[in-house]
Amino acid sequence: DAGVIQSPRHEVTEMGQEVTLRCKPISGHNSLFWYRQTMMRGLELLIYFNNNVPIDDSGMPEDRFSAKMPNASFSTLKIQPSEPRDSAVYFCASSPSTYSNQPQHFGDGTRLSIL
Amino acid sequence: GENVEQHPSTLSVQEGDSAVIKCTYSDSASNYFPWYKQELGKGPQLIIDIRSNVGEKKDQRIAVTLNKTAKHFSLHITETQPEDSAVYFCAASRSNTGKLIFGQGTTLQVKP
């Protein structure tokens, strides 16, 4: 079975540029999560969707961050404009369901560096 | 707010010894406790989970125990092997939100 697929695996860009991270969840999973991992703050939940609808975006740090899920097989996390402090590893995870405590399966992440 | 504390932050053991990682959680409504293993350059991978209606769960060399009264849960790895070396994360969530709150992680090194 294909797992969660994220692209790109690495992104290096200059401050001020728009960055778009992509995620394809596991087929049949109804829930999708975006996380950010840094040494200082660990793993933080940014936003999650259930059946393509955003449920909780309280972890999104600023208005510069936005996420969409236009269909069940694709999601994007966009940063515009990007800043050096956005440098981190961004993970996408999917789960059969948000509720009833189903396991979350993670992709291998996008390592983002903002110069 | 919800919080999960994980200890120790680093753990070094000899191959064949046991390793124990401990977590405490603050939200008494939490009822799901997964453990993840993260290798370098990879995403976290679920290794075992436990729900609040169970006190202990085993899967080969890995076991997890849960004490709901103390709001405490632990990961036990027996007969450690060098390939167990990784960062381990505990997490907690409640079923009406599905939000995982992660601990800070434990870097486990198993020396051959």
Interface residues (C-beta under 8 A of the other chain):
Chain A: V4 S31 F33 G42 L43 L45 Y48 N50 D56 F91 A93 S95 S97 T98 Y99 S100 N101 Q102 P103 Q104 H105 F106 G107 D108 G109
Chain B: N31 Y32 P34 Y36 G41 K42 G43 P44 Q45 L46 D49 R51 F89 S93 S95 N96 T97 G98 K99 L100 I101 F102 G103 Q104 G105
